[in-house]
Amino acid sequence: MGRASPWGTRHTPNAAPIVSKVSWIFLLFCLILSANTHAQYQYVKPRFSVPGYSLNIEITSPAELEWIANKLDQFQQVQRIRVAAEVDIARVAHVLSRLDNVDEVVLQQYNGILSDEDLSQLEWLHSLVLYIPSGKEDALLMNKNWAFIPGITLVFDVVPDQYDFFKGWKACKRLNLVAPFNEKEAQVAIDAVALQFPSIQEFGISLDRIYHLPESLKRLGLLQRLNIIDNASWMAQRDITALGDVVMKVGFYKAVQNPTKGNGFTTGDISPLMLHYLSQDPNLLASEKQFLASYFSVVSPAEETGFTDPLAEKVNDFAIPQPILSLQTKAQFPVPITAPLIRDYSDGWYEFYATNKEDRLYVAEGKWAILVPKACMKYADGKDFFGSYRLRVKIMDNIQRQMAYSPPLNLDSNGHNYVLAASMVIDIEAFNGKQMLTLKDGYFIDIRFVGLPSSTSRFYAWKPNAFVPTSENKTTLSRKYSEVSFQADNGKWVNQYNYDYDFSDDTIAAIDFSQFYSGRKTAITQTTINGIKLEERLHTQGFNYLLNPDESKQVIDKFSEFRVARAGEKAKGPEQFSLLRGKALIGVRRFQGKNASQKAVFEMILFDKTESLFPELKPLREYPLAFNTSWPSKEVMDNFFRMHKFWDIDFVQKGLRYFLLLRSSEGLWEIELLQPKTRYLSDVKIAKREQIRFEKLLRQVISIHNQKNHAFDVYQLSQTNKLLTETYSAVLETSFPPKGLVRNAFKIRSLGRFAWAKPMPSDSILSLNIVIADQGLAPIDIAQLLVGFRKPDAIQVLQPIASQQKNREFSVLLDPARVLFFAARHSDGTVYCLGGDAFRKMEIKNHTLFYLPLGAIEDQLFTDESIRKILGIPKNRIGQ
């Protein structure tokens, strides 16, 4: 819910028309104070609004409505009005009909019933949002003048039983339905929409999950835009504009007549549409991506140019699409070394862009470093490799990461079973495209890290059962150890002696790793801090202003007078701004000045919706920019500016021409600005005066923009230096390690999975046969099961009893006092869990068959923090 800002100037009927310079300074100070103190996108009460600046107004009393009615000229630039009071709806419609620039009206609370006359006064709106109390559906929606409203969002308290009120809504091109729909109820609603609106262009519906989208949506053959609104996010915000937005291009293949085919049809062109997923946490889970890939014929990021944007049917003569640089994200190749328990989890997973031409030092998290010498890589088939490659690293140095990635940590040593209590498990792989790389014979990679002291911890290497070494093929083992990228759930751990024995020492490369970071400092250091500059982010796929490609939200704080610092995902104070992926940050409104009606010219005011992230736009808050177009002004707004949520902007001078760059999730557009010297050719005096003003303002805008970009560069450099200082001090021999921690290191001669761990004998206090069940004790089709232990922390991946695999029965030896959790993955990907305290309360007797009830964990994007909360693990300083 919005709340009013406490600042502003009270406007009275007798106020003097001339405001003193002191008053203006005070007003500007209040504006800046408000921008720094309050999150924007909030509504302002009419009395506290500032003409031209307060664009979202909330009416919470009849007196506030009358305030607007008496001062209409002060509210002509308002774009959005929300009515949340017991106000007569007829009076609301009459007053708002006199505000020409309002795009959307939200009728959240009101008195009376919308009459045909009321609706006729609102039919010019781009969007009307109506909250409908239970039982009032027909009374509010059966009026015939709904046929003239083009954009409608209906918010129901309860899901309607029927949708007869849709009949006759001929003008409706955009319809959103918000209610606590389940999958079956959504099916009924979409069936009604398909029946009454077969040609609808934009449709939205609120669902608990994307994969609850019914098949009947495919009946909307002319649909161009689909909005899926997350129910939980809607209930928390009650405002669609406050949600983030994940945009995808999806589509179906059209069936085209082809007489040569047996059935007379063949697959033809793609029928595309833009999919918008609106949520407080704008990201797609693995299960949702899988659903979309099966539901639609084509799924691609919105920035891809594989097929045409369906919203751009008419030739755009003013906004020219610009190329977007592709960015390689975390690759699907190669597959994980062993199957993870949790699919939607990536903490500890890093990918570096590496090169074989120079020494490299890779660091992250301030507690580990990987030293890779130059010329050490070759193709898996033994051929020499030159050039760049990708180095994938997965760091599993705590119990929650080991649970998520679930590396098997069972050790069989001469017939004795142990569990490896690992303070560090690391997967390290290198690949170029879809070709695996490996280390050359005689080369090493040095891995260093800090952890808790342990005199019994030692090095182990994971060897999948797919390759069994013999004394005859030692020379090829360095390649074979790196070829473990297939699904290798069956394998074994070998110790340092057995690992080294399999490599030839005939050609050992002379590498002094200490020279990487001291002495000659031969290595190029690479961190996990994204070094892409702001101006490059505008042109690069995956970025969303300050958000990196793998981020959906981030709290933004001040650094050097600009809001460019990243402070995590949770705001810690009012000075911070929460940035959501896909949320509109740049506002555009049509200017209506004395020259606004000039033929073939569109005038606009650009503004920062946050009043904090884009200070370069402040000089333009009262200055209209213009461009040439043959489109009518309403079409420019409806078919371009209102169709995109812009979240980044830039101004570029090319010779004597000036261009505006606007970025949204759908792409990047360039608009050439109309300069006064061209616009006012008939009046040389005006042209000269306005050209001077135009160039001065744009120089000011570009200067502030460059200052902000520089501040961001300095901030990124400071973060990099901070990380390097922490790493050098803790991990490398440049200082003493943190108190209570020790430095550990090992060298590897191959790529794959490695661990620093101490072997713990299997507990034998309790011997159980268990069948994993849900809370109702119904057996679950388990694909994976592991148990977590404490004192010391360890996990054990369990295998079903060979004779009972069909029943998923497991045999386990354990000490109940050490059990931290049980975790399992269903064959459909659902994760189940049971805490150690709950397990101990069951007081299970020794040598019994027991149905162990686990609870399903809500489908989510898992992180270290969320897993800690689920398991009840306190956040420790490091590792264990």
C-alpha positions, 0 to 999 in steps of 0.5 A: 500500500502506498503512503503519502510523503510528509513533504510538500507545499500546501496550496491554498486558494489565496496563495501568491502566484509568485514564489520566492527564491527561498521557497523554491530552494526549500521545495527543491531541498524537500524533493531531494530529501524525499527522494533519499528517504522514501522508496518511490513508486508510492502514491502521494496525497493531493495536498502534498503533491508537486505539479509535474513531479508527483505522478501517482496520486491517492485519494483517501477521502472525499475532501481530497477528491474535491481538492483535485476538482478545485485545482485541476490545472495542478494535476494535469501531468498526473499519470496514475490515480488510486481511489481508496476511500468511501467516495461517490464513484459518480463524482470520481468519474466526473472529476477524473474525466477532466485530467487528460494525461491520466493513463490508469485509474485504480478503483480500490475502494468506493461508494456506489455502482458504476453506471453507464454514464460513469463508464462513458467518462472513463472510456478514454483511459488506457487502463481501468483497474476495478476491485470487485467485492464478493457478490457485486460482480453482476452489479458492477460489470453488467453495464453495457458501457463496459463495451467501450473500455479498451484496457481492464484489470478486474481484481476479485475477492473470490473467484467468480462462478461464471463470466456472463458479464463479459458479453458485449465487451467489444472494445476490450483489447487488454484484460487482466484477471486477478483472483486466488485462482487454482488450476481448475478455476483458471481453466474456466476463466480462460475458457470464458475469455476464449469464448467472448474475446477470441481476438484479444491482444493482451491477457493476464491471469494470476496463478500460484505457479507458472505451470498451472497455466491451462492448455485452453490458453492456446485457443487465444490464437491472436494473443500478443502478450500474456501476463502471468501474475504471481498470486503470493506477490500480488497479495503482498503488494496489491499493486502490479506496477510494484512487481518485477517482470521476467520477459520471455519470447514464446510462440507456437508453430502455425499449421500451414496447408500443404497438399504434399503431406498426408494430413494436408498440414505441415509446421509453418511460421511461428505465432509469437507472443511476449510472456511477462511473469510478474513477481516480487522475486522475478526469476524462473525456477527449473520446473517452470522453465521445463514447463514453458519448454513443453508448453510452447513450441519456442521459448527464448529470452526477450532480447533474442531476435529470432522472431519478430515482436508481435507488438511491432506490427506497424512500422516504427519510424522513430525508435530503431532497434539496436543490436544487443551483445550476447553474454554467455551465462552458466552453461548447461554443458557439461552435466554435473559430476553427480546429480544434485539434490536441489536443481534451483541452487547455484551458491558456490558455483562460479564460472571464469573466462580463462585463457591458456596464454597467461598465469591466472589467479581466481578468487571468490568469497575471500576464503579460497584461491585457485592458481592455474599456470599458463599453457597447462590445458589440452583437449581431452583427446590429447591435442594441444589447446590454445586460446580461451576457455571457461573454468567452472568451479563449485565450492562446497565448503559448508553443510548446506552446499553439500546438501544441495549438490549432494556429492557422495562422501562415502569412503570404502577403505580396505573393506571399512566404511567411512563418511568423509567429513569434508571442510572443502569439496571442489568440482573444477572443470574446463571446457571450450564450447562443448569440448572438454579440456584437461591438464597436460602431463606434468602440470598442476593446479594449486588450490588454497583455502582456509578452514577450521583446524583438523589434524586428521583431514587429508586430500581425496580425489573422486574417481568415477567407476566409468574408468578403472585405472591399470598400470598399463595406462597411467600416461592417459589418466590425466585425461581420464580424470577430467572426463567425469562430466557425465552422470557418475553417481557410482564412483569412489574416493582415492587418497593422495598416494593412489591419486599421484601413483596414476601420473607420470613424473617424467616431465614435471613442469617447473612452476613457482606458484608463489610468484603468481601473487608475490615477487614477480606477480606473474598471474592475472587476478580474476574475481567473481565481481562483475566488471562490466561497466554501466555503459556496456550493460546497456548494450549487453544481454542479461543485465538489468541496469545494476542487476547482473544476469544471474540476479533478480533483485538487489538493494542499491545504496549510495556511493560517492553521491550516486546510488550505484552501490550494491547492498545485498537483497534485503534493505537495512535502512530507508536510504536504500532502494530495492531494485527488481528485475524488469521493473520500470525505472524510466518514465515517459509522459506526453508533453502538452505545451503550446507547440505540442500539436506541431505536425509529425512531432512528438514531445515528451518529458523523461523522468526518473521514476525512482527519483534517485537512480538517474540524477542525470534526468533531473535537468530534463524534468521540465524540458520536453524532448522531441522527435519526428514521427508519422504516428499520432501521439496516442499511438506513440504512447499506446504502441511503444512507450506504454508497451515497454518498461524502460529501466536504463537510458543514455544520451549519445552525441554522434557528430552534430546529431543527438540520440536517446537510447532506451533499454527494456527487457525486450531490447534497446532502442535508439531515437534521434532527437529533433533539435531546435535549429531544425524544428524552428527553421522559420524563426532564426531567433527562436531556433538559435535561442532554443538550440543553445538551451538544448545543447546546454541541457544535454551537456549537463545530462551527459556530464552527470551521466558520466560522473555516475558511470565513473562512480560505479567504476570506482565502486566496482574497483573498491569491491574488487580490491576489498575481495583481493585484500581479504583473500591475500590476507586469509589464503595466501602467505601475505599475512596471518590467517583469521583467528581460529582458522588455518590455511590448507592447500593441495595440488591437482594433476587432473580436473574433476572432484576433490575433497579435503576431509577427515574419515569418520567411522560409520555410526553404529548406535542405531541400525534401521531400514527406512522407507521415505514417506510423506506426512501421511505415511504414503511412500514417496518415489525417491530419486535421491536420499541423504542424511546430514550429521553434526559434530562434525558436519558431514553428509552421507548419500544413501543407496537403496537396498539392492533387493528392495529398490522398487520399494525405495527401502534404505539401510542406514547406521547412525547415531540419533544424537548426531543427525542434523537432517534427512533430505530427499528428492522426489523423481519429479524434483520436489525436495523433502526434508526432516530436521534432526530434532523431529527425528529424535522425538520419534524415538525409533527403536533399533533394528526396525523397518520404519516409514520416515515422514518427510515434509515437502519444501516449497518450490523456490530458488534456494540459497545458502541462507534459505537452506540454513533456515529450513534446516535450522542451521546457525550462520557460522563464520566459515565452513563448518 
